[in-house]
């Protein structure tokens, strides 16, 4: 787990240097919400664009609405700050979505 969102921004720049527009996804727990806000602020301060910020619950009937919104902005990359349990459900829904590319997705659980 990364303890610092600054490190996540640097990791995204290193692993996906072509990324400019990102969609940020996060769980609804306080740590995920705070980490997503910090990431978005730092990404924009570094000249990037946050196309959308999407949250999801740990448990859901299908995550279809969230998965559709997560891919709608057609970003260069997706950043996920969520506990593994909620992300697992969302990720399984995204596998059915041809607009999502897991190779353009950077995931890490939020810092405590």
N, C-alpha and C positions, 0 to 999 in steps of 0.2 A: 504494500500500500504506500502511495506517495503521501508524505506528510505536508507537502507544500504545493499549492496550486501553481505557483511560479514554475516549479519543476515540471508540472504537467504541460504548461504552455510551451516550455522549452522542448519537451519531448515531442509534442505535436509538430513543432517547427522542424525538428530534426528528422522525424519519421515520415512526415508528409509535407515537405517544403513547398509544394504547390498549393497547399490548402490556404484559402483566404476566407471563404464563407463556411462557417460551421454551424451545425445544430447541436445544442447541448441538451442532453437528457439526464434526468436525475430522479431518484426516489423522493418520497415525500417526507422522509425523516429529517429532523433539523440539521444533521451533519451534511446530508446530501444537498439540501436546499442552500445552505451556507456555502458549500464548496462550489456549487454551480454558479452562484452569484459572483463569487470571487473569480472563478475562471472567466466568466463572461466579461467582467470588468477589465481583467488583465488582458484578455484577448483583444478587446476593442482598444485599450490603451496602447497596445503594440501594433495597431493598424489593421487588425482583422475585423471581420464582420460576423456578428452572431445573427444567423438567419432566423432562428427560432430557439425557444427554450421550452422543452416538453417534460412534464413530470408524469409519474405513474405510481399507482399503489403497489404495495408488496404482493397483494392478492387481488386478482381480477377475474372476471368471467372469461375474457378473451384477450384483452389488451389491443383489440382491433382499432379502436378510435385513436389510442395513443400511438400505435405503430404507423397508422396512416398519416397522422400529423408529423411524426418524427421524420418521415421521408419526403413530405410534401414540398419542402423548400429546395430540394435537390442541392444540398450543400456539397462542398468539396470533401468534407470529412464530418464524422459524427464523434462527439465526445460524450462519454457516459460516466457519470458520477453517481453510483447507486450501490446499495448492498447487493451481494450476489443473488439472494433469493428473488428479489423483484426483477433484477436484470435478466435472470434465467427465463422467466415467463415472457418478458418483453422480447428477448432475443429469439425465443422459439416462434413467436408470432412474426417477427421480422423475417425469418427464414422463408416464409411464404410470400414475401413482398419483393418483387423483382427490382424495385427501386433502391433497395438497401444492399450495400456492399460491405460485408464484414471486414474486408481488407482495408477499408477506409474508415474503420471505427476504432477509436482509442478508448479503452475502458480501464477504470481503476476505481476501487471503492473510495468513498470520501474519507478525509481525515476525521478522527474523532473530535 
